[in-house]
Amino acid sequence: MRILLIGAGGTLGGAVRRALTARGHEVVGVGRSGGDLVADVSDPAAVTRLYAEAGPLDAVAVAAGDAVFRPLGELTAEDIAATFRGKALSQLELVRQGARHVAPTGSFTLVSGVLTEEPVVAGAAASAANGAVEAFVRAAAIELPPRRINAVSPTVAEESLPAYGPFFAGMEAVPAARVATAYVRSVEGAQTGRIYRVR
């Protein structure tokens, strides 16, 4: 399959790229500042250009998303808007436009996260954005067939603990390679409308 992978240069994205490539897939990596293709997917116009540049695709997978972590009492309206743009709206736009560019038998794999179900202090905006992604996956699954759509909802990756560990106190981390197996399941499987939780 020819797979467009958003966030291919990140910790999770790198693991997903390795897992998919090892299974014989062609992965086209997308990053904000580098990669096979460069695009800021929080900009709908950039998403349009990205699909025009990418060519024929069998799948789109997202392994990145920006969120603001700040205590609720300090969150600004822009913090919340930025989190929804970076984590939710960007993914919704990739699917909305991508439905015209992905093969009829293709799929979309989005990313949410453990904070949907296990909120933490300073994570309210991220929890809300994750929940929006998961609700969208379930709703889009009834309109996209024969194309499929799922989301991967991981806990914090072991490799990301130096940066995010303080926000996830007491939560067990998992290797990014383990999260990547859920992407393989979504891309190669037959299910749709599913949230694959990796804990």
Buried (B, 14 or more C-beta within 10 A) or exposed (E): BBBBBBBBBBBBBBBBBBBBEEEEBEBBBBBBEEBBBBBBBBBBEBBBEBBEEBEEBBBBBBBBBBBBBBEEEEBEEEBBEBBBBBBBBBBBBBBBBBBEBBBEEBBBBBBBBBBBBBBBEBBBBBBBBBBBBBEBBBEBBEEBEEBBBBBBBBBBBBBBEEEEEEBBEEBEBBEBBBBBBBBBBBBEBEEBBBBBBBE
